């Protein structure tokens, strides 16, 4: 029988992973408290059922934990563990179940090495790390110093299986910059830089990332206290990650070299970015080629007429594989109704008809009291555009 037609019998643990994988969380689910709670309680219940389910369920259970606090709870004596069971904003009931059945002893390091490979995500969610009884002191510099000296078996870092890293981890940005070796393992695929980094800290952080060369596929950045010197550092990081498939940048790229860098990424399939206001009409930016781009989100504040000029040329000449387009009008006094009433001024139907776009979303990013998006499906059942 040809090799490509042969079937392989799944081992029991493989089969269980396929079954329980239905309840696994994706990136967006971490912001959904109900979805996260359902997954956590399901895995916790299955982990208590029998030995067969225990290992797989426990592994998936740790995937539902978003931040560094669980590991710190297993290591640091500065945390009041008597309060863990009631602090639902800090730690899930499932993790409380683990700790209550595995009371901390003097053998902190073996326990830490046991659970560290299970950590998959270090991100900020709405619950955060802050509570009135367990503030940021639970992740102070001494803890990170201790963590940085510990390596998981067969790895150069403590958390070898982290896939999603929001850097810096919320609440610990003043200490974790110098300890990237704790978090940056060989399996990282998504990094999200936060607004608390200035250019000096960003430079030190990126040097740490470059030394480990993680195979990052998704890069995001959310500026707050804006430091313009951060942009070149981010672009430099992009150049060092040819495996990138997704980029989200919440600022205006006005430099042609920066824009060209993005355009040259061979595997880039998803891009979220602000349209540069001062380089819209007649801009050379529209001449940049994105060879693999399939999903594009453009946020803009400029006048609709100028944006339409930019979009028409951009779509018509440079995005041959684009199938999904999202337009967000980031204007304090705008609304989705303004966008929909002026749809013909934003998207030229003749341009869309020459493309393979299957879904188009148009909305306003700031008017939360109104519907977020108007969705246009290009391929309806009757074949009309």
RODO-2510 file (C-alpha; in nm, 4 decimals, decimal comma):
residues 385
     n   res          X          Y          Z
     1     x     0,0000     0,0000     0,0000
     2     x     0,1386     0,3449    -0,0853
     3     x     0,2771     0,5333     0,2116
     4     x     0,0397     0,8277     0,1665
     5     x    -0,2614     0,5938     0,1971
     6     x    -0,1478     0,4092     0,5069
     7     x    -0,3298     0,4671     0,8346
     8     x    -0,1665     0,4749     1,1740
     9     x    -0,3384     0,3670     1,4914
    10     x    -0,3330     0,6485     1,7457
    11     x    -0,1913     0,5847     2,0886
    12     x    -0,4346     0,6403     2,3739
    13     x    -0,2668     0,9635     2,4821
    14     x    -0,2728     1,0936     2,1234
    15     x    -0,6407     1,0110     2,0942
    16     x    -0,7164     1,1873     2,4216
    17     x    -0,5318     1,4972     2,3016
    18     x    -0,7439     1,5060     1,9880
    19     x    -1,0624     1,4757     2,1950
    20     x    -0,9681     1,7290     2,4622
    21     x    -0,8300     1,9650     2,1987
    22     x    -1,1888     2,0764     2,1371
    23     x    -1,1740     2,2717     2,4635
    24     x    -0,8342     2,4339     2,4067
    25     x    -0,8124     2,8126     2,4111
    26     x    -0,6935     3,0305     2,1272
    27     x    -0,5441     3,3803     2,1460
    28     x    -0,8794     3,5604     2,1674
    29     x    -1,0256     3,3225     2,4256
    30     x    -0,7932     3,4566     2,6943
    31     x    -0,9976     3,7775     2,6959
    32     x    -1,3204     3,5789     2,7358
    33     x    -1,3545     3,5064     3,1077
    34     x    -1,6450     3,2669     3,0568
    35     x    -1,4705     3,0680     2,7849
    36     x    -1,1526     3,0456     2,9906
    37     x    -1,3452     2,9400     3,3000
    38     x    -1,5295     2,6674     3,1099
    39     x    -1,2082     2,5243     2,9672
    40     x    -1,0326     2,5404     3,3023
    41     x    -1,3106     2,3681     3,4971
    42     x    -1,3420     2,0995     3,2278
    43     x    -0,9732     2,0112     3,2331
    44     x    -0,9632     2,0216     3,6139
    45     x    -1,2567     1,7806     3,6398
    46     x    -1,1032     1,5422     3,3867
    47     x    -0,7659     1,5546     3,5631
    48     x    -0,9354     1,4242     3,8785
    49     x    -1,1253     1,1497     3,6954
    50     x    -0,8597     0,8810     3,6505
    51     x    -0,4924     0,8249     3,5752
    52     x    -0,5671     0,7909     3,2053
    53     x    -0,7005     1,1468     3,1791
    54     x    -0,4772     1,3009     3,4442
    55     x    -0,1601     1,3808     3,2476
    56     x    -0,3245     1,5104     2,9291
    57     x    -0,5842     1,7142     3,1185
    58     x    -0,3244     1,8637     3,3492
    59     x    -0,1105     1,9678     3,0539
    60     x    -0,4049     2,1391     2,8842
    61     x    -0,5095     2,2888     3,2160
    62     x    -0,1821     2,4747     3,2422
    63     x    -0,2334     2,6063     2,8895
    64     x    -0,5362     2,7980     3,0196
    65     x    -0,3218     2,9938     3,2657
    66     x    -0,2180     3,3255     3,1116
    67     x     0,0539     3,4682     3,3337
    68     x     0,3657     3,4112     3,5389
    69     x     0,1983     3,4207     3,8799
    70     x     0,1273     3,0445     3,9033
    71     x     0,4980     2,9673     3,8849
    72     x     0,5792     3,2395     4,1367
    73     x     0,3190     3,0964     4,3723
    74     x     0,5079     2,7686     4,3670
    75     x     0,8387     2,9367     4,4436
    76     x     0,8014     3,2546     4,6453
    77     x     0,7313     3,2573     5,0179
    78     x     0,6162     3,6206     4,9885
    79     x     0,2726     3,5108     4,8670
    80     x    -0,0031     3,4380     5,1167
    81     x    -0,1229     3,1002     4,9911
    82     x    -0,4122     3,0945     5,2366
    83     x    -0,5740     3,3555     5,0145
    84     x    -0,5224     3,1697     4,6880
    85     x    -0,8547     2,9888     4,6917
    86     x    -1,0536     3,3130     4,7162
    87     x    -0,8506     3,5274     4,4765
    88     x    -1,0298     3,4342     4,1553
    89     x    -0,8994     3,7528     3,9921
    90     x    -0,5426     3,6288     4,0277
    91     x    -0,5566     3,2550     3,9952
    92     x    -0,8114     3,0077     3,8656
    93     x    -0,9902     2,7593     4,0871
    94     x    -0,8154     2,4809     3,8962
    95     x    -0,4695     2,6085     3,9880
    96     x    -0,5848     2,6469     4,3473
    97     x    -0,6862     2,2815     4,3292
    98     x    -0,3342     2,1848     4,2187
    99     x    -0,1626     2,3859     4,4914
   100     x    -0,3966     2,2684     4,7661
   101     x    -0,3210     1,9062     4,6751
   102     x     0,0499     1,9716     4,6370
   103     x     0,1415     2,1874     4,9365
   104     x     0,4625     2,3812     4,8967
   105     x     0,7591     2,2359     5,0814
   106     x     1,1273     2,3179     5,0934
   107     x     1,1673     2,1337     4,7614
   108     x     1,0582     2,4350     4,5550
   109     x     1,3045     2,3830     4,2718
   110     x     1,2027     2,0258     4,1808
   111     x     0,8394     2,1328     4,1782
   112     x     0,9219     2,4352     3,9679
   113     x     1,1061     2,2186     3,7148
   114     x     0,8115     1,9814     3,7104
   115     x     0,5579     2,2468     3,6148
   116     x     0,7675     2,4975     3,4169
   117     x     0,7512     2,3013     3,0879
   118     x     0,3713     2,3126     3,1093
   119     x     0,3538     2,6926     3,0882
   120     x     0,2505     2,7947     2,7349
   121     x     0,1358     3,1570     2,7641
   122     x     0,2569     3,4649     2,9475
   123     x     0,0131     3,7420     2,8668
   124     x    -0,1956     4,0151     3,0240
   125     x    -0,5665     3,9544     3,0550
   126     x    -0,8382     4,1663     3,2154
   127     x    -0,7851     3,9964     3,5488
   128     x    -0,4178     4,0937     3,5507
   129     x    -0,1737     4,0283     3,8313
   130     x    -0,2952     4,2932     4,0733
   131     x    -0,4988     4,2279     4,3860
   132     x    -0,5404     4,4149     4,7096
   133     x    -0,3765     4,1366     4,9101
   134     x    -0,1151     4,0099     4,6644
   135     x     0,0313     4,3106     4,4803
   136     x     0,3292     4,3174     4,2453
   137     x     0,5699     4,2255     4,5240
   138     x     0,4952     3,8610     4,4438
   139     x     0,7024     3,8949     4,1267
   140     x     0,9868     4,1118     4,2499
   141     x     1,3451     4,1206     4,1261
   142     x     1,4661     3,8566     4,3710
   143     x     1,2194     3,6049     4,2310
   144     x     1,3331     3,6721     3,8749
   145     x     1,6950     3,6453     3,9827
   146     x     1,6200     3,3018     4,1264
   147     x     1,4279     3,1949     3,8173
   148     x     1,7055     3,3050     3,5814
   149     x     1,9479     3,0560     3,7378
   150     x     1,7229     2,7554     3,6780
   151     x     1,7148     2,5642     3,3508
   152     x     1,4667     2,2989     3,2478
   153     x     1,6117     1,9641     3,1520
   154     x     1,7443     1,9649     2,7958
   155     x     1,6835     2,3394     2,7522
   156     x     1,8680     2,6699     2,7884
   157     x     1,5681     2,8398     2,9503
   158     x     1,3265     2,7773     3,2335
   159     x     1,0079     2,7775     3,0236
   160     x     1,0979     2,5857     2,7057
   161     x     0,7417     2,5482     2,5777
   162     x     0,6144     2,9068     2,5920
   163     x     0,4397     2,9915     2,2659
   164     x     0,2740     3,3256     2,3381
   165     x     0,4661     3,6001     2,5185
   166     x     0,3372     3,9477     2,5902
   167     x     0,6528     4,1373     2,6662
   168     x     0,6897     4,2678     2,9251
   169     x     0,4496     4,0665     3,1365
   170     x     0,2020     4,3092     3,2909
   171     x     0,2988     4,4230     3,6390
   172     x     0,6619     4,3124     3,6194
   173     x     0,8006     4,5370     3,3463
   174     x     1,0485     4,7008     3,5789
   175     x     1,2327     4,3767     3,6527
   176     x     1,1897     4,1288     3,3700
   177     x     1,3744     4,3141     3,0926
   178     x     1,7091     4,1671     3,1943
   179     x     1,5717     3,8157     3,2325
   180     x     1,4584     3,7319     2,8806
   181     x     1,6452     3,4025     2,9048
   182     x     1,3738     3,2820     3,1435
   183     x     1,1003     3,3165     2,8846
   184     x     1,2528     3,3045     2,5365
   185     x     1,2522     2,9394     2,4372
   186     x     1,2712     2,7563     2,1050
   187     x     0,8932     2,7226     2,0680
   188     x     0,7866     3,0886     2,0858
   189     x     0,5669     3,1818     1,7908
   190     x     0,4026     3,5066     1,9069
   191     x     0,5506     3,8113     2,0809
   192     x     0,3520     4,1211     2,1739
   193     x     0,5545     4,4251     2,2820
   194     x     0,3769     4,6584     2,5217
   195     x     0,3749     5,0350     2,5618
   196     x     0,5863     5,0359     2,8788
   197     x     0,9069     4,9857     2,6825
   198     x     1,1164     5,2874     2,5970
   199     x     1,3880     5,2722     2,3332
   200     x     1,6615     5,1813     2,5822
   201     x     1,4710     4,8883     2,7300
   202     x     1,3472     4,7793     2,3888
   203     x     1,7032     4,7715     2,2577
   204     x     1,8203     4,5553     2,5471
   205     x     1,5204     4,3275     2,5055
   206     x     1,5676     4,2787     2,1318
   207     x     1,9341     4,1955     2,1837
   208     x     1,8233     3,9170     2,4145
   209     x     1,5762     3,7941     2,1533
   210     x     1,8360     3,8040     1,8771
   211     x     2,0788     3,5960     2,0807
   212     x     1,8206     3,3179     2,1110
   213     x     1,6772     3,3484     1,7584
   214     x     1,3264     3,2224     1,8440
   215     x     1,1075     3,1248     1,5453
   216     x     0,8585     3,4089     1,5991
   217     x     0,5646     3,4049     1,3576
   218     x     0,3460     3,6799     1,5079
   219     x     0,4691     4,0226     1,6167
   220     x     0,2524     4,2884     1,7785
   221     x     0,3112     4,6288     1,9313
   222     x     0,0781     4,8550     2,1305
   223     x     0,2217     5,2029     2,1961
   224     x     0,1016     5,4161     2,4826
   225     x     0,3639     5,6554     2,6102
   226     x     0,4986     5,6775     2,2582
   227     x     0,8725     5,6657     2,2006
   228     x     0,9510     5,7170     1,8284
   229     x     1,2897     5,5505     1,8723
   230     x     1,1136     5,2200     1,9335
   231     x     0,9985     5,1922     1,5699
   232     x     1,3426     5,1303     1,4129
   233     x     1,4133     4,8718     1,6819
   234     x     1,0907     4,6893     1,6039
   235     x     1,1620     4,6962     1,2323
   236     x     1,5070     4,5577     1,3057
   237     x     1,3427     4,2745     1,4987
   238     x     1,1152     4,2048     1,2032
   239     x     1,4159     4,1747     0,9736
   240     x     1,5616     3,9165     1,2105
   241     x     1,2456     3,7036     1,1924
   242     x     1,1944     3,5858     0,8328
   243     x     0,9431     3,3302     0,9591
   244     x     0,6914     3,6039     1,0477
   245     x     0,3419     3,5368     0,9154
   246     x     0,1486     3,7979     1,1162
   247     x     0,2321     4,1578     1,2140
   248     x     0,0209     4,4047     1,4139
   249     x     0,1583     4,7570     1,4560
   250     x    -0,0524     5,0255     1,6220
   251     x     0,1228     5,3289     1,4839
   252     x     0,1754     5,5036     1,1519
   253     x     0,4546     5,3740     0,9316
   254     x     0,5604     5,6837     0,7401
   255     x     0,9163     5,5858     0,6585
   256     x     0,9459     5,4213     0,3168
   257     x     1,2258     5,1919     0,4297
   258     x     1,0154     5,0609     0,7185
   259     x     0,7197     4,9991     0,4898
   260     x     0,9407     4,8254     0,2345
   261     x     1,0781     4,5990     0,5066
   262     x     0,7288     4,4752     0,5835
   263     x     0,6486     4,4345     0,2161
   264     x     0,9499     4,2116     0,1613
   265     x     0,8614     3,9542     0,4269
   266     x     0,8163     3,6361     0,2221
   267     x     0,5720     3,4613     0,4575
   268     x     0,3634     3,7566     0,5770
   269     x    -0,0024     3,6582     0,5405
   270     x    -0,1712     3,8879     0,7955
   271     x    -0,1088     4,2595     0,8546
   272     x    -0,2810     4,5091     1,0876
   273     x    -0,1569     4,8652     1,0564
   274     x    -0,2520     5,2327     1,0539
   275     x    -0,2511     5,4061     0,7162
   276     x     0,0109     5,6854     0,7295
   277     x    -0,1844     6,0108     0,7121
   278     x     0,0881     6,2151     0,5475
   279     x     0,1620     5,9582     0,2761
   280     x    -0,1773     5,8751     0,1304
   281     x    -0,2509     6,0404    -0,2029
   282     x     0,0138     5,9659    -0,4638
   283     x     0,2324     5,7890    -0,2115
   284     x     0,5111     5,5533    -0,3238
   285     x     0,3926     5,3267    -0,0422
   286     x     0,1284     5,1817    -0,2713
   287     x     0,4050     5,0468    -0,4940
   288     x     0,5199     4,8073    -0,2209
   289     x     0,4513     4,4427    -0,2990
   290     x     0,3193     4,2012    -0,0359
   291     x     0,3616     3,8659    -0,2110
   292     x     0,1765     3,6431     0,0382
   293     x    -0,0702     3,8754     0,2120
   294     x    -0,4153     3,7207     0,2639
   295     x    -0,5644     3,9212     0,5526
   296     x    -0,5302     4,3005     0,5757
   297     x    -0,6616     4,5347     0,8455
   298     x    -0,6205     4,9075     0,7771
   299     x    -0,7019     5,1715     1,0382
   300     x    -0,7211     5,5280     0,9201
   301     x    -0,8000     5,8783     1,0426
   302     x    -0,7540     6,0610     0,7153
   303     x    -1,0326     6,1911     0,4926
   304     x    -1,2299     5,9213     0,3157
   305     x    -1,1513     6,0536    -0,0313
   306     x    -0,7766     6,0452     0,0271
   307     x    -0,7982     5,7035     0,1822
   308     x    -1,0005     5,5707    -0,1121
   309     x    -0,7257     5,6815    -0,3495
   310     x    -0,4691     5,4975    -0,1427
   311     x    -0,6799     5,1826    -0,1095
   312     x    -0,7798     5,1571    -0,4762
   313     x    -0,4206     5,1658    -0,5968
   314     x    -0,2997     4,9453    -0,3143
   315     x    -0,5541     4,6712    -0,3826
   316     x    -0,5474     4,6872    -0,7591
   317     x    -0,1748     4,6459    -0,8087
   318     x    -0,0101     4,4864    -0,5106
   319     x    -0,2219     4,2244    -0,3280
   320     x    -0,2886     3,9362    -0,5664
   321     x    -0,3730     3,6822    -0,2928
   322     x    -0,5822     3,9017    -0,0619
   323     x    -0,9091     3,7360     0,0480
   324     x    -0,9944     3,9306     0,3656
   325     x    -1,0057     4,3073     0,4145
   326     x    -1,0988     4,5017     0,7292
   327     x    -1,1268     4,8822     0,7331
   328     x    -1,1526     5,0639     1,0657
   329     x    -1,2243     5,4364     1,0794
   330     x    -1,0429     5,5609     1,3908
   331     x    -1,2185     5,8943     1,4306
   332     x    -1,3619     6,0276     1,7620
   333     x    -1,6675     6,1760     1,5906
   334     x    -1,7124     5,9042     1,3311
   335     x    -1,9444     5,6074     1,3431
   336     x    -2,0134     5,2917     1,1527
   337     x    -2,3145     5,4604     0,9950
   338     x    -2,0894     5,7292     0,8498
   339     x    -1,8731     5,4602     0,6965
   340     x    -2,1621     5,2614     0,5527
   341     x    -2,3298     5,5698     0,4059
   342     x    -2,0039     5,6509     0,2297
   343     x    -1,9134     5,2971     0,1320
   344     x    -1,8857     5,3901    -0,2342
   345     x    -1,6242     5,6492    -0,1367
   346     x    -1,4124     5,3919     0,0462
   347     x    -1,4199     5,0852    -0,1787
   348     x    -1,4543     5,0954    -0,5537
   349     x    -1,6759     4,8003    -0,6619
   350     x    -1,4867     4,7747    -0,9902
   351     x    -1,1634     4,7219    -0,7989
   352     x    -1,3197     4,4588    -0,5724
   353     x    -1,4602     4,2690    -0,8688
   354     x    -1,1110     4,2172    -1,0076
   355     x    -0,9925     4,0569    -0,6826
   356     x    -1,0573     3,7374    -0,4870
   357     x    -1,1850     3,9057    -0,1696
   358     x    -1,4387     3,6813     0,0043
   359     x    -1,5089     3,8974     0,3097
   360     x    -1,4939     4,2693     0,3741
   361     x    -1,5497     4,4256     0,7169
   362     x    -1,5989     4,7980     0,7663
   363     x    -1,6428     4,9678     1,0989
   364     x    -1,5460     5,2301     1,3521
   365     x    -1,2992     5,1508     1,6280
   366     x    -1,4155     5,4060     1,8837
   367     x    -1,7951     5,4082     1,8998
   368     x    -1,8453     5,1101     2,1275
   369     x    -2,2157     5,1862     2,1830
   370     x    -2,2865     5,1043     1,8198
   371     x    -2,2315     4,7838     1,6209
   372     x    -1,8623     4,7201     1,5679
   373     x    -1,8674     4,6096     1,2078
   374     x    -2,0660     4,6008     0,8908
   375     x    -1,9737     4,2864     0,7000
   376     x    -1,9948     4,2482     0,3249
   377     x    -1,9611     3,9008     0,1741
   378     x    -1,8386     3,9185    -0,1826
   379     x    -1,9294     3,5612    -0,2746
   380     x    -2,2979     3,5237    -0,1962
   381     x    -2,5042     3,2245    -0,3026
   382     x    -2,6357     3,4006    -0,6107
   383     x    -2,2844     3,4915    -0,7204
   384     x    -2,3493     3,8665    -0,7103
   385     x    -2,0790     4,1083    -0,6044
***
